[in-house]
Amino acid sequence: MKKHNFYAGPSILSAYTIEETAKAIKDFAGTGLSILEISHRSKEFQAVVDEAVALFKELLEVPEGYHVLFLGGGASTQFYMVPFNMLEKKAAYVNTGTWATNAIKAAKFFGDVEVLASSEEFNFNRIPKLGKDYTIPTDCDYFHYTSNNTIYGTETRVDLDSPIPMVCDMSSDIFSRPVDVSKYALIYGGAQKNLAPAGVTFVIVKEDALGKVTRPLPAMIDYRTHIKKGSMYNTPPVLPIYSALMTLRYYKEIGGIKVMEKMDLDKAAKLYDEIDRNKLFRGTVATEDRSIMNVCFVMNPDYVDLEKDFAEFAASKGLVGIKGHRSVGGFRASLYNALPMESVDALVDAMKEFEAKH
Ligand SMILES: *Cc1c(COP(=O)(O)O)cnc(C)c1O
């Protein structure tokens, strides 16, 4: 049976990414060696990193003065690497969920953290609004937020305006919309949601946002080391970077970010329409903050007893990974770029069929 992969991360990758990675595991770039055993210093792998950086910059229209890095450690390492490099006295954060909470906790080791707003009292089912719920103080070193809250299914799909350097965790919605990179000092994310298998973290950093803290920085933690060495200071995650390049080539081939954004919006609209229409289900987040990447929904109060039945019914239809995160419950369907409309149709059909049965 065909499987429809709705996992939140690691998550679905394009068939092209998987096929090309499989080929390179057998024979990488005609070297007669596997990508698994090649030196990261080989000219063939250097070409992979160079092309991945160039395509990343091209697709996201990264302006001059910014560097794209491919590092290890996951987005969670960025939670402390950012303040290590950028927090001298005080930083401002917005708390929109588990990942933002973790970022705030990590930053507190380095200085004062002002939490400007939080939606924790609503179990993070909405996003506090800049200008209405909070303003960004000018006496902080930077302002940090999370663009897409993977667990709770909320998303900020605009680039905020900050009077101070702005840092954003875009782990789960990078490449789902055009981004005005020039508004940010730094953007980071684990690549395992919309780009690559687990193991590589992308960082887009503005060179002149660095070098402003007085604390000494170990080489591995200093972004400037990785800029200087072109992400090759230590052994980078070779295989995930290769797969990331394949995904970037695929993104370019299908027409770039605007084309993907249109597909992502269409997929999300179809699923939210069904959630709103179907008497068995309801969405969990404020309508205006609904994520187009991670769609969270639960059974309506009269039908909560059917949750387990629907989970089993969905599994019988080949729908994989729709169990909601334990902090929300119910269901979560992740609609990353590589997920075809056909899979959304399969989920919507299952919801309709299940409704008709009850
Ligand atoms: C998955 C995720 C993380 C954590 O990423 P790791 O690579 O596992 O550290 C952080 N932030 C967001 C928004 C995520 O979706």
The ligand as an SDF file (V2000), in Angstrom:
LIG
                    3D

 15 15  0  0  0  0  0  0  0  0999 V2000
   12.4370   20.4770   15.3710 C   0  0  0  0  0  0  0  0  0  0  0  0
   12.6080   21.8520   15.8600 C   0  0  0  0  0  0  0  0  0  0  0  0
   13.6550   22.2310   16.7130 C   0  0  0  0  0  0  0  0  0  0  0  0
   14.6430   21.2360   17.2690 C   0  0  0  0  0  0  0  0  0  0  0  0
   15.5170   20.8250   16.2900 O   0  0  0  0  0  0  0  0  0  0  0  0
   16.7220   19.8340   16.6140 P   0  0  0  0  0  0  0  0  0  0  0  0
   17.4400   19.8040   15.3030 O   0  0  0  0  0  0  0  0  0  0  0  0
   16.1160   18.5190   16.9880 O   0  0  0  0  0  0  0  0  0  0  0  0
   17.5250   20.4070   17.7090 O   0  0  0  0  0  0  0  0  0  0  0  0
   13.7760   23.5560   17.0620 C   0  0  0  0  0  0  0  0  0  0  0  0
   12.8970   24.4700   16.6280 N   0  0  0  0  0  0  0  0  0  0  0  0
   11.8620   24.1530   15.8270 C   0  0  0  0  0  0  0  0  0  0  0  0
   10.9270   25.2260   15.3590 C   0  0  0  0  0  0  0  0  0  0  0  0
   11.6870   22.8340   15.4150 C   0  0  0  0  0  0  0  0  0  0  0  0
   10.6710   22.5140   14.6070 O   0  0  0  0  0  0  0  0  0  0  0  0
  1  2  1  0
  2  3  1  0
  2 14  2  0
  3  4  1  0
  3 10  2  0
  4  5  1  0
  5  6  1  0
  6  7  2  0
  6  8  1  0
  6  9  1  0
 10 11  1  0
 11 12  2  0
 12 13  1  0
 12 14  1  0
 14 15  1  0
M  END
$$$$
